[in-house]
Amino acid sequence: MPSQAQLQRLLTTNRVQRLHPATAAFQQLLAGEAKSGDGFRAELWFRRMVWSKCAPDAASYTSVIAAFARAGAPSNAEIWIRRMELRGVRVPVAACNAVLDAFAKRGRLRAAEWWYTFMMDSDVQPDRISFCALLNAAAKASKPARAEVWLSKMTDHQICPDLIACNALMSAKARRGDAAGAEDVLQVLRTSRQQPDLVSYNTLIHAFSRKGDVSGARRYLEYLLQEGPSPDVISFNCVMDAFARQGLAREADELLNRMADHVKPTTITYNAVISAHCRAGSLNSARGLLKQMAGQQLAPDTVTFTPILTELTRLRDFRGLRAVFQQMLSARLTPDSSVEWILALGPV
């Protein structure tokens, strides 16, 4: 419940702006639904607002659009922008940004770019949030070339690229395994007033890991441990993934021990270590790590067992396969159907 002072300020503001108290109440309800991401409830309040003969303004429409966008329904948000146009209400940049962000989170770059064109045709000037959304869309779509285009357009609009924009460009390059390109963006950040943050370094470590460059991933983790921002579980997991890809079991074990001094390992961490041991042919060590996970109260998932099953299948160890198969069933996990066929065809 709002305090007496808040209600007094609201009533005073309403009188100055000649805003009916009921209209203000509906706008507050719509804003609440926008934050919670309930588009259909926002739509219901909007209709009640109209039935109550309160005139919706641009902010009212924007709240409904933002609610649908936050709910992951950009198509519904688009419909409401069209309704704004039909009612002769000028579309604000915040409404367009909500739709841009919704498409960006799904990596739908073409849709996001179409809305940028709509903004320009409708004389709606994009802002920093607009370009960051477009950069994120390019990153999600693994289109670093398009990300660079949008970074350039951002500069053309006299908007200085910030840390969020540069991190999005790094992410686009990392998803393509372009570690050198991501590193170039980091160097640009280092020489500018925008100092890289942990997200920047994690993105770069991920780029080296994806490329299979173990030394590059380790180099930046060591930098975080010695000089940079304190690494988090993502930092360690990215390096662990690089070890897993190369089957570097000893290095994975060493990093797991070091990790315990900084952050708590997760199921994803152990999945990578188990994968490294299986690739290295250390099946007994991999199965021992399952017991270690139980000791740390970490629940295994299907990914945890997959490399063990793969190695047991390669060795034609049907007894081991049955044991792991039963272990997965006990953990209420569904093994791959191919394992069932192998067990069915194998010796009793």
Number of C-alpha atoms within 10 A of each C-alpha: 5 8 8 9 9 11 12 12 12 17 17 13 14 15 12 9 9 10 16 13 15 13 20 17 13 21 22 14 17 29 20 15 23 24 13 16 22 20 25 15 18 28 20 12 19 23 14 13 20 13 10 12 11 18 13 16 13 14 16 23 25 25 29 30 32 33 30 30 27 23 19 20 18 23 14 18 28 19 11 20 22 13 14 18 11 10 9 9 15 15 21 19 17 20 22 25 27 25 28 29 26 26 26 25 18 15 20 19 25 15 18 27 19 11 20 21 13 13 19 11 10 11 13 17 13 19 15 17 17 23 25 28 27 32 33 30 30 30 28 20 21 21 21 25 14 19 28 18 12 21 22 14 13 21 12 10 13 10 15 13 16 15 18 20 23 24 26 26 28 30 30 30 28 27 21 18 21 19 26 14 19 29 21 12 19 22 13 14 19 12 10 11 10 14 14 22 16 16 20 23 25 24 26 32 31 28 30 27 27 22 19 20 20 20 13 19 29 22 14 20 23 12 14 18 13 11 9 15 14 15 22 16 16 20 24 23 26 26 30 30 25 28 28 25 18 15 22 20 25 14 14 25 18 10 18 19 11 12 19 10 8 14 14 12 19 17 17 20 22 24 26 26 30 31 31 29 26 26 21 16 15 17 20 11 14 26 16 11 17 18 12 13 17 11 9 12 11 16 12 19 16 15 15 22 22 19 21 25 22 15 18 19 16 9 11 15 15 18 14 15 22 16 10 19 20 14 13 18 11 10 12 11 15 12 18 12 8 9 17 14 10 14 18 11 10 12 10 7
